[in-house]
């Protein structure tokens, strides 16, 4: 039998201290042992005498008490020759050769037949939470779904304790402690320690297992996130609107000219020229087509739908007004020039330094982000065509169209920002820490509309409604690495940089190419967004 372990550490210590007999099994070394067909009782007597002679102890009783329990009187003979082995190893070989077993008591070694059940003894082993995690790794749930998640409202509930008891028993069973083959043996766990009923030999084995477990170290993880965001927007362009009026517009009833709000005659234009659709601003060039977002009645837009904007997203100056409006008359033409000139700068510095303490080998998560909720499904768009009674004495009716938009449902939550998962592991030297690092940066890029428009026709009228099924688009920057650092060292992670450049250059054909003068017929805009993220991770060992 291998020598019993010493007293377990404070995290997992057995109350069964190793007795004198257990100590001597590992300290007494027999120079030579030789038996040839000798009866087991006589062989044990000779072995006891040899052990007393080879005992290196200078105080107290020498040797070990060897007691043979054989009520049936079964004859067994021993034949072997050994040299330079400990007393415990010699007993292992003798008992195995004749089909016997032995157990170590505090002051004697008892040998009996292998099929005879040795007496069971109770024992208590304190077990800290850290040692439990080290002992079982991941505590399984009763349904085998993975990790045990305790109920915060019932931290020591019976379901949680039973799952942990099962995990401890499973671990010890795999380590060689027999709970299935020994009738009457058992294990109970109260959240602070284990109560075990087992044979003395199995109790020694449990004490040795717990004694070899090192106390679980704790690691303080301090992460500093430094994100610098810079944005510039420059735009310069001119939209021209040239109109040559035709004949004055006359009132059909009176035949007099129709006047505008300023008292000027209104002319029916016969020629209109404009560059508004050619020289585009940045907002129109990169916001996508908006025609599908319009609600149309008989082809005429009456309203529009747009997704909401997430706070903190990049602005392209869509709400900026023109710098100047210049109107004049050149010959027969009314000329209006709308000058757009815009220059913006914006910057954001995000510095956060969260800190978390975690057990060695256990994952920790740090999140510095916005929570974005969005629907994963929509109900169907419903349209109903009916007849609405019209007001008045005639009792005339007109067909009505009712369209009910889809209702969002099945909402999901996603973090938009920085997430860091780290798992520290303290190495055997006690000063090195291995870090499994997984930083992840998620940016919101906008919405995408799915589905086609809905069309309802009644009484010669048509209503077109856009789908309105918007889903967000995210961009992810992520890296995963494993490094080993010294206690207190700082690791720097970079490279999570994103630069987005949006540029538009439009011009009126021919006119925009004229040297010098062509600048009046061109539009140029540029938006540059830069994001740089540095992550500093410091790991320090913490004593319990």
TIGUGU-104291 format. One record per residue (C-alpha): x, y, z. Coordinates in steps of 0.25 Angstrom, whole numbers, padded with zeros to 4 digits, always signed. Last residue first. Layout:
REM TIGUGU-104291
XYZ ...
END
This chain:
REM TIGUGU-104291
-0027+0137+0002 -0015+0142-0004 -0017+0150-0017 -0009+0148-0030 -0008+0160-0039 -0012+0161-0054 -0012+0174-0062 -0019+0175-0075 -0017+0188-0084 -0027+0188-0096 -0024+0199-0107 -0035+0202-0116 -0034+0212-0128 -0046+0217-0136 -0045+0226-0148 -0056+0232-0156 -0054+0240-0169 -0065+0247-0176 -0063+0254-0190 -0071+0263-0198 -0069+0269-0212 -0080+0275-0221 -0077+0281-0235 -0083+0291-0244 -0077+0303-0238 -0064+0297-0238 -0065+0296-0253 -0062+0311-0255 -0047+0308-0251 -0045+0299-0263 -0058+0294-0269 -0060+0280-0265 -0073+0282-0257 -0080+0289-0269 -0077+0277-0278 -0085+0267-0269 -0090+0273-0256 -0081+0268-0245 -0081+0259-0233 -0070+0255-0224 -0074+0246-0212 -0065+0241-0201 -0067+0232-0189 -0055+0227-0181 -0056+0217-0169 -0044+0214-0161 -0045+0203-0151 -0034+0199-0141 -0034+0187-0132 -0019+0185-0134 -0016+0186-0119 -0014+0177-0107 -0005+0182-0096 -0001+0172-0085 +0002+0177-0071 +0011+0169-0061 +0007+0168-0046 +0010+0153-0045 +0018+0149-0058 +0012+0147-0071 +0008+0135-0079 +0000+0137-0092 -0013+0131-0099 -0019+0139-0110 -0033+0142-0117 -0036+0154-0125 -0049+0160-0129 -0054+0172-0137 -0069+0171-0140 -0078+0179-0149 -0093+0179-0147 -0105+0180-0156 -0119+0182-0149 -0132+0177-0155 -0143+0185-0160 -0157+0180-0165 -0164+0192-0169 -0170+0185-0181 -0173+0198-0189 -0188+0202-0191 -0194+0204-0204 -0209+0209-0205 -0217+0209-0218 -0230+0215-0221 -0239+0211-0232 -0250+0206-0223 -0240+0198-0215 -0226+0194-0217 -0216+0190-0206 -0201+0188-0208 -0191+0183-0198 -0176+0186-0200 -0166+0175-0200 -0158+0168-0189 -0146+0172-0182 -0140+0185-0178 -0126+0186-0173 -0122+0195-0161 -0109+0202-0157 -0095+0199-0155 -0095+0196-0140 -0081+0193-0135 -0076+0180-0127 -0062+0179-0120 -0058+0166-0115 -0046+0163-0106 -0043+0148-0103 -0032+0145-0094 -0027+0132-0088 -0017+0137-0078 -0006+0128-0072 +0000+0134-0059 +0014+0132-0054 +0018+0134-0039 +0014+0121-0032 +0024+0112-0040 +0012+0102-0042 +0005+0112-0051 -0007+0120-0048 -0018+0120-0058 -0026+0132-0062 -0038+0131-0071 -0042+0144-0078 -0054+0149-0086 -0054+0163-0090 -0066+0171-0097 -0065+0185-0103 -0077+0192-0109 -0091+0189-0115 -0096+0177-0106 -0108+0169-0112 -0122+0167-0106 -0132+0159-0114 -0147+0162-0115 -0157+0151-0120 -0167+0161-0125 -0169+0173-0135 -0183+0176-0139 -0186+0176-0154 -0193+0188-0160 -0208+0188-0160 -0214+0193-0174 -0228+0198-0174 -0234+0202-0188 -0247+0209-0189 -0257+0209-0201 -0266+0221-0202 -0281+0222-0198 -0292+0231-0202 -0303+0234-0191 -0308+0245-0200 -0311+0254-0187 -0296+0256-0184 -0285+0248-0178 -0280+0236-0185 -0282+0221-0180 -0269+0214-0180 -0268+0201-0189 -0257+0191-0187 -0243+0186-0191 -0235+0180-0180 -0219+0179-0180 -0211+0171-0170 -0196+0171-0169 -0191+0158-0163 -0185+0158-0149 -0170+0161-0148 -0158+0153-0143 -0145+0155-0137 -0148+0168-0131 -0137+0178-0126 -0131+0181-0112 -0118+0188-0112 -0110+0188-0099 -0099+0198-0099 -0084+0194-0095 -0073+0192-0085 -0074+0177-0082 -0064+0169-0073 -0065+0154-0073 -0058+0144-0064 -0055+0130-0066 -0050+0120-0055 -0036+0113-0055 -0031+0121-0044 -0042+0127-0036 -0046+0141-0040 -0045+0156-0035 -0050+0167-0044 -0046+0181-0048 -0052+0191-0058 -0044+0202-0063 -0051+0210-0073 -0046+0221-0083 -0054+0225-0094 -0049+0237-0102 -0059+0243-0113 -0056+0252-0124 -0064+0261-0134 -0060+0270-0145 -0070+0277-0155 -0068+0285-0168 -0080+0289-0176 -0083+0297-0189 -0095+0295-0197 -0099+0307-0206 -0113+0307-0213 -0113+0315-0226 -0125+0320-0232 -0126+0326-0246 -0139+0331-0253 -0136+0331-0268 -0141+0341-0278 -0129+0350-0277 -0122+0346-0265 -0131+0347-0253 -0125+0345-0239 -0127+0336-0226 -0116+0333-0217 -0118+0323-0205 -0107+0322-0195 -0101+0312-0185 -0111+0301-0187 -0117+0294-0175 -0110+0283-0168 -0120+0271-0164 -0113+0261-0172 -0099+0265-0167 -0093+0251-0169 -0094+0247-0154 -0087+0235-0148 -0094+0227-0138 -0094+0231-0123 -0109+0228-0120 -0115+0217-0129 -0123+0223-0140 -0138+0219-0141 -0142+0212-0154 -0149+0220-0164 -0164+0221-0169 -0169+0231-0179 -0182+0239-0181 -0192+0244-0191 -0184+0240-0204 -0193+0241-0216 -0194+0228-0225 -0209+0227-0223 -0206+0227-0208 -0192+0224-0205 -0185+0222-0192 -0170+0224-0194 -0159+0215-0188 -0157+0208-0202 -0153+0222-0208 -0142+0225-0198 -0131+0220-0206 -0118+0218-0198 -0113+0227-0186 -0099+0228-0193 -0101+0237-0205 -0112+0245-0199 -0105+0249-0186 -0092+0251-0193 -0098+0262-0202 -0102+0260-0216 -0098+0268-0229 -0107+0261-0239 -0121+0260-0233 -0120+0275-0229 -0114+0279-0242 -0126+0287-0248 -0132+0291-0261 -0146+0295-0264 -0152+0300-0278 -0166+0304-0281 -0170+0309-0268 -0184+0314-0266 -0183+0328-0260 -0188+0333-0247 -0190+0348-0247 -0183+0355-0235 -0191+0359-0223 -0181+0354-0213 -0191+0342-0209 -0192+0338-0224 -0201+0345-0234 -0210+0339-0244 -0213+0348-0256 -0227+0352-0259 -0237+0344-0267 -0247+0345-0257 -0252+0331-0256 -0240+0323-0262 -0230+0331-0255 -0218+0333-0264 -0204+0328-0263 -0194+0337-0270 -0188+0330-0282 -0174+0324-0281 -0164+0325-0270 -0149+0320-0272 -0145+0313-0260 -0131+0310-0255 -0128+0302-0242 -0114+0300-0238 -0109+0292-0226 -0095+0296-0221 -0085+0288-0213 -0075+0287-0202 -0074+0276-0191 -0064+0273-0180 -0067+0263-0169 -0056+0259-0159 -0057+0248-0148 -0048+0244-0137 -0051+0232-0127 -0041+0228-0116 -0044+0216-0108 -0035+0213-0096 -0040+0200-0088 -0033+0197-0076 -0034+0183-0070 -0031+0179-0056 -0031+0164-0053 -0029+0160-0038 -0025+0145-0038 -0029+0135-0027 -0021+0123-0024 -0028+0109-0021 -0021+0102-0010 -0013+0090-0015 -0020+0076-0015 -0011+0065-0011 -0016+0065+0003 -0030+0063-0002 -0026+0050-0010 -0018+0045+0002 -0029+0047+0011 -0039+0040+0002 -0029+0028+0001 -0028+0027+0016 -0043+0027+0017 -0043+0015+0006 -0033+0007+0015 -0041+0010+0028 -0054+0005+0021 -0064+0015+0017 -0075+0025+0023 -0072+0039+0018 -0077+0052+0023 -0073+0063+0014 -0070+0078+0017 -0075+0092+0016 -0087+0091+0007 -0094+0080+0015 -0089+0068+0007 -0092+0053+0009 -0084+0041+0005 -0087+0026+0006 -0083+0012+0009 -0093+0002+0014 -0089-0009+0004 -0076-0007-0002 -0076-0009-0017 -0082+0004-0021 -0075+0014-0013 -0061+0009-0017 -0051+0020-0016 -0041+0019-0028 -0040+0033-0033 -0052+0031-0042 -0061+0028-0030 -0055+0040-0023 -0059+0049-0035 -0073+0043-0036 -0075+0045-0021 -0071+0059-0022 -0080+0062-0034 -0092+0055-0027 -0090+0063-0014 -0090+0076-0023 -0103+0072-0030 -0109+0069-0016 -0105+0082-0010 -0111+0090-0022 -0124+0082-0021 -0125+0083-0006 -0123+0098-0006 -0111+0105+0000 -0112+0117-0009 -0127+0118-0009 -0130+0132-0014 -0118+0132-0023 -0121+0119-0029 -0108+0112-0032 -0104+0110-0046 -0098+0096-0048 -0090+0095-0061 -0093+0086-0072 -0107+0080-0076 -0105+0067-0069 -0120+0067-0064 -0115+0067-0049 -0106+0079-0052 -0091+0076-0054 -0080+0083-0045 -0069+0088-0054 -0055+0085-0049 -0059+0074-0038 -0048+0075-0028 -0042+0089-0032 -0056+0095-0031 -0059+0088-0018 -0045+0092-0013 -0049+0107-0015 -0062+0105-0008 -0055+0099+0004 -0056+0084+0008 -0055+0080+0022 -0054+0064+0023 -0062+0056+0033 -0060+0042+0036 -0069+0030+0039 -0064+0015+0039 -0068+0003+0032 -0063-0011+0037 -0057-0020+0026 -0066-0028+0017 -0060-0042+0015 -0058-0046+0001 -0043-0042+0001 -0040-0050+0013 -0034-0043+0025 -0021-0036+0029 -0022-0025+0040 -0010-0015+0041 -0009-0009+0055 -0008+0004+0064 -0017+0014+0056 -0023+0004+0047 -0018+0000+0034 -0026-0010+0025 -0022-0022+0019 -0026-0031+0007 -0026-0046+0004 -0026-0054-0009 -0012-0062-0006 -0003-0054-0016 -0010-0041-0014 -0008-0042+0001 +0007-0044+0000 +0009-0034-0011 +0002-0022-0004 +0008-0026+0010 +0022-0025+0004 +0019-0011-0002 +0015-0007+0012 +0027-0012+0018 +0036-0004+0009 +0044-0012-0002 +0059-0015-0002 +0058-0029-0006 +0047-0039-0009 +0046-0054-0010 +0032-0061-0011 +0024-0073-0007 +0012-0071+0003 +0003-0082+0007 -0012-0081+0010 -0021-0090+0019 -0035-0085+0021 -0038-0085+0036 -0052-0080+0033 -0050-0069+0044 -0038-0063+0037 -0034-0050+0044 -0019-0048+0043 -0013-0037+0052 +0000-0030+0049 +0005-0021+0059 +0016-0012+0054 +0031-0011+0057 +0038-0004+0069 +0030+0002+0080 +0035+0016+0085 +0047+0023+0082 +0059+0020+0072 +0051+0018+0060 +0058+0012+0048 +0050-0001+0049 +0058-0012+0042 +0058-0022+0054 +0043-0019+0057 +0040-0021+0042 +0047-0035+0042 +0039-0039+0054 +0026-0035+0048 +0030-0042+0035 +0033-0055+0042 +0019-0055+0049 +0012-0051+0036 +0019-0063+0029 +0015-0072+0040 +0000-0068+0039 +0001-0069+0024 +0006-0084+0023 +0020-0084+0017 +0022-0090+0003 +0035-0083+0001 +0036-0070+0008 +0048-0060+0006 +0049-0045+0010 +0061-0036+0008 +0066-0023+0013 +0053-0019+0018 +0050-0004+0018 +0041+0002+0030 +0037+0016+0027 +0025+0015+0018 +0018+0004+0026 +0023+0011+0039 +0014+0023+0036 +0002+0015+0035 +0004+0007+0047 +0007+0020+0056 -0006+0026+0051 -0009+0036+0040 -0018+0047+0045 -0033+0045+0042 -0039+0059+0042 -0036+0061+0028 -0032+0074+0023 -0037+0081+0010 -0035+0096+0010 -0026+0096+0022 -0016+0087+0016 -0017+0072+0017 -0009+0065+0028 +0001+0056+0022 -0002+0046+0011 -0002+0031+0014 +0009+0022+0009 +0006+0014-0003 +0000+0000+0000 
END
